[in-house]
Amino acid sequence: MTTDRSNEMSATRGHVPFETIADIVEGRLPASRRDAPLAHIAGCGSCGEAQRWLQRTLTTMRDHIGEDAPAHVVNRAIRLTRTAVLPAEAQGRLRRLVAALRFDSLATPQAMGVRSGAAATRQLIFGTEEHDLDLRVEPSGTGWRLSGQLLGEASGGTVRLVGEAAPIEAELDESLEFALEPVPAGRYAIQVRIADTVIEAEGIELGA
Amino acid sequence: MHDLDDAVLVGLCRRGDTAAWEALVTRYQRLVFSIPRRAGLDEDLAADVFQQVFATLVEQLGRLEHPERVAGWLATTARRESWRVSRLRRGLPATTISNEDGDLELPDRDPLPGEELERIEEHHRVRVAVGRLDEKCRNLLQALFFAPEPPAYAEVATRLGIPEGSIGPTRGRCLQKVRRLLETNGA
């Protein structure tokens, strides 16, 4: 009995060797030598799982769905860290300002004569020396809608909401206004980037 | 560097290790470029998406709460950026949104359906696992399984300078290593 045949026939004594299962999946095991291993695989959980894993993985390997980025594109991204791992602001090229909370409608006592009841919209105002960020938070479906306006000198920019998940972004329109929705519950920081400045407001809690 | 897992690589990047950053970009370049291309963007626009995604990652490195899931973060960010660029190209507003589960909900046709993204991500997971193998295993599995058609063992033996009879057993051991790597990374 050849080594190959004894390996395959070990199915009657134990499990089918992984190498033999790979041969079966690849169609490299002659038909005359498949019966015993296949019979074992059909009734064995771990050998069956190995066969399924091999079928799935080898199919995936041969799936030519991806495309490599051109070398110059990769190199350009690699060079990002020559400026950015050393933070841009350390090189004097980007100002990062933390905006202070100046007003929160949730913390403001209701004026006399105003009917009680929770306002649907919460207003937050954050400020730096040169800009204010007027932020409105309101329920939207099962999440939240954040909208607002940057007050002060600027000619366009972007807004980014940063939390645990991937960031959510929007452009500032002509009036320096923006809207982000729906935003899931969580704790966020909002970053407004204008020219060479990033204005950041932290600690924005959106309840579940 | 190529055999370090994602959490370790991200940690090194956070400490300013440029070699780790290069390894991370190299590891995920195919994933991040494939997503905008499969979404229908041409090479130039895909390159812009690629650069923006990695620029965003540089900015967010310190905020990633789960560095071991950087692959998912990159895929989500690439998909979102591809959608945004696609909409801008059509003159539509490009505000990005997500639902309460963090999934990407798009107000119009998604240029990259979820199933296709899953296929890209799965392919990439396997390629990354193979990329982390030792050179002998990596070369063998790439020769056997990354070609359009299954090559003859004789051809592979000649190309790699190894005995033809060793290919089957070595292939089995190398595939088991891949399986362990994928299981370790939760695949």
Interface residues (C-beta under 8 A of the other chain):
Chain A: P17 F18 E19 A22 D23 E26 R28 W53 L54 T57 L58 T60 M61 R62 D63 H64 I65 G66 E67 D68 A69 P70 V73 V74 R76 A77 I78 L80 T81 R82 A84 V85 L86 T142 G143 V162 E164 A165 A166 P167 I168 E169 A170 E171 F178 A179 L180 E181 P182 V183 P184 A185
Chain B: C13 G16 D17 T18 W21 E22 V25 T26 Q29 R30 L31 V32 F33 S34 R37 R38 E43 A46 A47 F50 Q51 F54 A55 T56 V58 E59 Q60 R63 E65 W73 T76 T77 R80 R84 A94 T95 T96 I97 S98 N99 E100 D101 G102 E105 E116 R119 I120 E122 H123 H124 V126 R127 V130 L141 F145 F146 A147 P148 P150 G168 P169 R171 G172 L175 Q176 V178 R179 L182
